[in-house]
Amino acid sequence: MLSIRKEERYVLLAAVIFFVLINAVTIAWYYDDFTVLTDNYRKLFVGKFHMSGFDPLTYQVISEWDTAYNVYRHPLLAFFMWPFYMINQGLIMLTGINCAIFITALILVSCSSLSALFMYRIFSEIIGVRKMDAWILTGLTFSMAYIMLSAMVPDHFIMSMSALTLTLYISGRKLKDGSALNLWQSVILFLLTAGISLNNGLKVFLSALFTRRRRFFEWRYLLLAVAVPSAMIWSFARWEYRHYVLPKELARQEIRQKKDKAMRALIRKKMEDSLGTADKAKIDAEVKKVITERARAKKQRDSKKIWNRNTGKPFMQGEFMRWTDKTTSRKDVIIECMLGEGIQLHKDHLLGDVLRNRPLIVRYDTTTPLGYVNYAVEVFLVMLFFMGIWKGRHSLFLWTSLSFLFTDLLLHVGLGFGINEVYIMSAHYLFVLPISMAYLLKESSIRFLSYALLAVTLWCLGWNGALLAGYFIV
């Protein structure tokens, strides 16, 4: 699996060149700001990095190691970054500048290139399309806007994609030769995938289910490959929270309480001076009235802020269910965000953040012909996706891939987790679309489809590339 075949060398070379170029853009754009040394890297990176809803936490962790990621969603990711933090410390001593942007770019180029290689192998080796079609489909995958962006921003999504495509490729090989994911392979893939992003760990279990089928339910496998690793990683996340996160939250809570106490004392003093009385009950009532009015005014101000307008109502309150969303329009999100922004950037509010300056739903500009082209491309790709499902409906590998997509649809569209910026998670699921299309190309003798997909690939590269170039030039 680790050997690179002759025809794959050109795929890998093309991928490395492409990803180096787009990461060079990010480095050049942020070089002056992000190579400085400071005692507050979080403030520096979060304050200055603005590309859609992506977080620059990898820069922070590599600059000054901390469990900056959400420990429940990314339980092992900070620890995966620890060796790179140590490398950065050595480079800082040698160069006198923070090299986090260069180290992160190396990680992104490596993960992106491996993802491209695994996708090419899935198309050519597992599904068995023609070499030219494998090139086209691989190019289509990485011409999609938010997969391309994931390969050039300091977030975890392209790392997740490399783990997921590796899982799919291994599963495809197992299905092809009639074997199954064994216990140790399942555990390693789960710890890698779930360690980067916990919800993606479920996809390893789905791969195991499709490759092992009835053997998945053997008690030994369920215990050692499913129950124990799940309990271990969840217990580790809880420990990580108590050891690293909780002390900081308690410290912040203490600061807030001190500020609140000082504010109440100031309000009480003003009330005593203005009322000219020492009547405790009367003063307490006036203080409560002022505090209630301030809270009401703050709630009213917050309700007008864009991050509040772009956040729907949860199904219920709770530690995790409060992040759900039952009110946001699913149809608009699927059309304009998942299959729209995820594949072709919108010119309006380009790379805006729904928590800062972007409306939740942005539509293509149909006052010009290009807007209709955007929607036509989206319809064309969706049509080929469903046709591919029909052509490959008897393939267990296709259903394994689709199970990855259905997991994200349930999570983001069904429950509404992250639905207001679902497109930034495109690298978790959009690669399933070309996998489905591959079955259509494999079964079709009409070369027009290949040329049409090549045209769409070039369109997406041109459209997204031009908008990104304009964004960075301006």
N, C-alpha and C positions, 0 to 999 in steps of 0.2 A: 504493500500500500504506500510505502514511503518513496518508492522508486519513481522517478519522473521519466515517462516514456518520451520518445523523440518528438512526436507531434505535440506533446504537452509542454515542451520547453518553450515553444513559440507562444502558447497561451499564457504561460507564466510570465514570460518576458513582456508581452503586451500588457498584461495586468499590472506588473510591477511599474512599468513606465507610466501608465495611466494614473495609478494611485500615487506615485511619487509626485507627478505634476500637480494633481489637485491638492495634495498635502503641502506642496511648496507654496501654493496660493495662501493657505491658512497661515503658514509660518511667516510668510512675507507680510501679511496683513497685521498680525499680532506681535511681530518680533520686538518692536520697540517697547511695547507695554509689558510683555510677558517674560522677557529675559532679565528683568530687574530683580534684585534681591529685596525682600521685604519681610516684616515680622507678622504680616496679615495677608497670607496668600488667598484666603477665601474671599476677602473683600476685594482684592485686586482682580481675581479671575471672574467671580460672579458679577462684579460691578462693571467690567469692561467687555466680557464676552457676550455678544448678541447675535446668535444665529438660530432663528426659530425658537423652539422650546428646548433645545439641547442644553445640557448642563456641562460646565467645564470642570467637573469634580475630579477627573483624572489628572488634570494639570495640578490641582491642589494636592491630591494624595501623593503624587510623584515629587512635588516640591517640599512638602512637609507632611510626613506620613500621619494619617488619621483615618478613622472609619467614617469618612465624610459621606459615603453613599448610605442610602437607607438600608439599615442592616437586615431588615426583614425581606426586602426585595432583592438585595445583592449581598448575601451573607458572607461570601468568601472573596468578593472582588477586591476589596482593599488589601487583603493578604496576598492575592495574586500580584498586586502592584508593588508589594514591598521590595522585591529584588530591584525593580526599576527605580524605586526611591533611593536605594543604596547606590546604584550606579550614578544617579543624578547628584548625590552628595559628593561623590568622587570627582565628577565633572565640574561641579561648582568650585571645588578647591583648585582644580587645574586651570579653569577658564575665567573664574570670577563672575560668571553669569549663570542664570537659571536655565538649564537645558531641558526643562520638562517638555517644551513644545517639540523638540527634536526627538526625544525618547518616545513621546506619545505618537508622533508621526510614524516612527519605526514600528510601533505596535500596530497602528492602523493599517499601514501598508502590508505588513505581514499577514494580519487577519483577513484583510480584503483579498489579497492575492491567493491565500489558501482557500477562501470561499469561492473565488472564481475557478480555481483548479477543481475543487470538489463539484461545483455545478457543471463544469465541462465534462467531468467523468460521469456524473449522473446522466447527462444527455447522451453521451457517446457510448459509455460502457454499460450502464444499467438499463436505460431505455432503448438504446441502439439506433439513434437517429444518424443520418449522414454527418460526416465531419463538418461540412459547411454549415449545416443546420445547427450543430452543436456550438459552433462559433457564434452564429447569429443569436441563438437563444441565450448564450452566456453574455454577449454584448447587450442584449435587451434587458437582462436582469440588472446589470450595473449602469444602464442608462436611465433607469427609473429614479426619479428625483431624490427621494429620501433614502434610497439605498446608496446612491452616489454621495449624498450629504453625510450619511452615517460613516462613510469611509474617510471623511476629512474633518470630523469634529471630535473633540475629546470626551465622547460619551461611550457607553458600553455596548451600543446596539450592533456594531459590526463585529465585536467580539462574540456576542451572542449568535450572530449569523454564522460565523465560522464554526462554532460548536454545533449548531443545528444542522448545517450542511454536512459536517463530518458525521454526525449521527445518522443522517439520511443516507449518506454514501455507504457507510458500514452496513446499515440495515438493507440497502439495496443489494449489496454483495451477498449478504446472508440469504436473502430471499432468492437470489439468482442461483446460488449453489445448493439451496435446500437446507441450509443450516440455520442457526438461530443465535441471537445475542446470548452469550453465556453470562454467568453470574458476575465475574470480575469485569467484563466489558460494560455491563449495565451499570455497575457501581461507579466505575471511572467516568463514564459518559454522564451519569447523573450528577456526580460531584462537580464536574467541569461545567456542565450546562446550568444546573441549578445554582451553583456557586456564583456564576456571573449574574443570572437573573432567575429567581426562585421559581416563578410560574413556568418557565421553559423546561424545568426538570420533568414536568408531567409528560412532555413530548418524548423523553427517553423511555418512559414507561409505555407510552403508546407504541413506540417502535418495537419494544420488547414484546408487546402483546401481539403485534402483527407477525413478527418473525417466529415467536415461540408458540403462538396460538394456545392450545389447551395446556401446553407445558408452562405457560405463564402462571397458571393457578396452582402449580405444585407448591406445597407448603414451604419447602426449603427455599425456593426461589422467592416467594412472596415475603418470607421472613427476612432473608439475608440480602436480597437485592432491592426490595421495595420498602418494607417496614423499617428495618434498622437504619439504612442510609437517610430515609426521610426524617426519622426521629433524631438522628445525629445532627443533621444539618439544621433542623428547627431548634434543637437544644443549643447548638452552637450560636445560632442567631439570637436566642434569648440571652445566653451568656454575654454575647457581644454587646447587646443592648444594655444589660445591667452594668457591665464593666466599663464601657466606653461612652455610651450615649446618656444613660440616666444621670450620672453625676453632673454632666453639663446642663441637662434639663433642670435639675434641682437648683443648680447655681443660678440659671436664668430666672427660674421661678422665685428664688430668694430676692434677686435684684428687683423683679417686678413688684414683689410684696413690699419691699422697702420704699420703692417709688410710690406705690399706692398709699402706704402709710404716711409718707411725707406729704402727698397731695391732700389726703384727708385732714391732716393737721393744719395745712395751710388754709384749706376751705373753712375749717372750724374757726381758725383765728379770725378770718375775714368776717364770718358770720357773727362772732362775738363782738367784733368792733362795730359792725353795721347795725346789729340789733340792740346793742347797749344793754345786754342782759346776761346773767349767769345761769338762766334757767336751762338745765341740761337737756330736758325732754324737748323743749322748743328748738334748741340749737341742733340736737340730733335729727329732728324732723327736717330742718332746713338743709342740713348737710346731705341727708339722704335724697332730698329733692334735687339738689344741685348735681349730685353724682348720677342719679337716674337720668336727668336731662342730658348730661354729658354723654352717657352711654347710648342714649337714644339718638343723639346727634351723630355720634361716631358710627352707629349702625346704619343711619341714613346715608352718611357720606360713603361708607364702604359699599353700600348697595348700588351706588352709582359708578363705582370703579369697574374697569373692564374685566378684571379677574373674577369679580363676583357675578357680573352679567353673563360671563362665559361658563359659569359653573352651574350645572343642573341640580335638582333636588335629589338627595339620596333615597334609596328604597327604605332604609332604616338607619338609625344611629348605632354606633358601635365602633370598636377599635379598627376594624377593616371595612365594614359595610358603609361607613360614612363616606367612603371614597366612591361609592356607586353613584349612578345617575339614571333616573327614571324619566326625566322630562325632555332631554335633548332629542331633537328629531333624528331618528335613525336613518331615514331615507336621505336627508341632506348630508349627513355625515358620510354615508357610504359613497354617494355620488361625488361630493365635492372634496372630501377629505381622504378617505381610504383609497378610492380608485381615481380621485382627481389629483389633489395635492401630492399624494404619495408617488404618483407616476409622472405628472407634469406640473411644474410650479405654476402658481398664479402670478401674473404680473402685478396685480394690485396687492398691497400689503406684503410684498416679497420678503420672505424669511422673517415675517413678524411673529411675535409671541402672543398667544391668546391671554397670557397673564400680564401683558404689558401694553400692547398696542395693536393687536390684530383681532378683528371680529371672528367669531367662531366659524361662521360659514362665509366663504369667499367664493364667488362664481367667476367663471371665465367670461371675458368681455365679448358678448355676442353682437356688439355694435360694429365689430370688424370681422372679416372672414376667418381670421386666425382663431377666434373664440369657437367658431363652429368646427374648425379642424381639431381643436383640443377635445371637444366632446365626441367627434367622430373617431378619434384615436382611442378614446376610452371605451366607446361602444364596441369597436372592432376587437380590442384586446379581450373584453369581457365575453364577446361572442366566441372567439377562439378558445377561451378558457373553458366554457361550457361544452363546446364541441369536443375539446380534448378529453374532458371527463367522460363523455359518451363513448369516445373511441377507446379509452383506456379503462373502461368500467370493470373489466375483469382482472385488472392488474392490482395485486396486493400492494405493490410499491406505490402506486398512485394513491391508493386509499390511505396508506401510511402518511404520505405527504399531505393529503387533504385533511387528515386528522390534526396536523399541526395548525392548518388554517382554521379549522372549525374550533379548535381550542381558543384561538385569539378572537374569533368572532363571538364566541360565548362570553369571553372575559370582557372585551371592549364594547361590543355592540349589544350583547344580551344584558350583562350586568352594568355596563357603562363605566368600568374602570378606565380612566385615562381617555375617555371618549372625546373630550374637548381638544385633545392634541394627539389623536390616534395616529396621525400620519407620521409622527416622529418615530413610531414603532414599526415602520414599514419593513425594516430589515428582519423582523421576526416572522413575517408572513408573506410578503409580496413575491418572494422567489418561488412560491408554489404555483403562481400563474404560469410562468414559462415551463415548469415541469409538466403541467397539464397540457399545454400547447404542444409539447414535444411528442405526445402520443398522437396528436392530429397529424403532425408533420411526418411521423414514422409511417402512418397508415396511408398517407396521401401520396399519390404519384404526380400531383399537380405542383409544378415548381413555382407557380404563381404565389402560393402561400409563403414560400421561403423568401421570395423577393419582396412580398408585401411586408413581412415581418422585418426584413432588412431595412426597408424604407421607414418603418415605424421606429426601429432602433436608431437610425440616423436622425430622424425627426426629434426623438426624445433627447439624444445627445446634443443636437443643435439647439433645441429650444431651452433645455435646462442649462446647458453650457453658456448660452448667450445671456440668459437672465443672471446666472451666477457671476459671469464676467462683468456685466453692468453693475451688479450689486457691489462688487469689490472695487471696481474702478471709481464709482461715485463715492 
